[in-house]
């Protein structure tokens, strides 16, 4: 994610829920010594919004998904797994907005959802 060698600070993405812990100091990090834990499958499953292009996927994440409050209830419906082994999902917010629908237009004609 981000490494600032000069200040010795690191942004770390957690694989369990995907959140980012920004600007951790080197003293807060440690090397895993248990080789067995390194062999375990990741807890996170790669996924993408069903029916949304790569560019619009990135925009949806930047414009909406990252800003959904932790207190908001969202519904995630898994559709299937694609050729890249990603789970294709529908994301429905508490107000019944379907995030996928806001980004299912061509990249060149996409208008901001905000």
N, C-alpha and C positions, 0 to 999 in steps of 0.2 A: 504494500500500500504506500507507505511513505517512511523513508529513513532520513533523518537529519544527522549526518555524521559529525558535523561541527558541534551541535548541542547534545549529541548522543541521546536522541529521542526517537522513538519508534511508534508508528501506528500499527496496531495489531488487530486483525480481523478474527473473531472467534467463530469456530466452525459449528458450534452447537446451535446458536440462534442467528449468526451472521452479523451481529452488531460489531462496531469498530471501537476499540479503546484507543483514543488518540494520545500522542505525546508521552508514551511510557518511557521512563528512564531505564538505563541498562540494569540498574540495581533491582528493578521490578521484574526482570526477565531471568529465566534459567533454562539450561539445556536439559531436555528429558534424558534421563539415564536408563530408563526401563525400555529396552529395545522392543519388548512385546507390545507396548502401547503404540509404537510406530508402525506396527503391522496391522493394526485394527482398521477397519473400514471407516471412512469419515462419517460423522453423524449427519452432516448436511447433505442434501440431495440437490444436485444442480437442476435448476428449473428455469423456465421462461414462460412468458405469457403466450397462450395459444393464439395463433392467427396474427401475431404482431411481428413486423419485420425487425431485423437486428437493430437498425438505427432507431426505430421507434421504441423498441424494447429499452434501450439506453435512456431515451427521453422520458419514458414512463417512470423509470426508476428515479431519475433526477428530479422530475417535476412533481411526482405524486407519492410513489411508494416510500421513499426515504422520509417523507414528512407525515406519514400516518402515525398518529399518537399511539403509544403503547397501550393506552386505555381503550382504544377503539376496537370493537369486535369486527373482524373481517372473516369472510367465508372464502376458503380456498378449495376449489374443485379440481382434482387431478384428472386430466383427460386421458393421457397415455404417455408412453416414453418414446421419444423420437430416435432417429438414427444416431444422434450425437450422445445418446444416453441421458438426455435431459427430460425431466418430467414437464409436460405441457399443462399449464394450469389456467384456470379462470379465477380472477380476483374480484370479489364482490365486497364493496364497502358497506358500512352500517346503514348508510342512506340509500342502499340498493343500487348505487352507481356501479357499473361493471367497468373496471379499469381497462380491460381489453378493448371494449367498444370505443373508448376515447382515442385509441391509437391504431385502429384498423383501417387506415387510409394510406395511400402511397406516400413514400418518403418525401417526394417533391411537393406534394400538396398538403402535407400535414399542418394543421394549425394547432396552436398551443391549447392544452386542455385547461389551463388556468386562466 
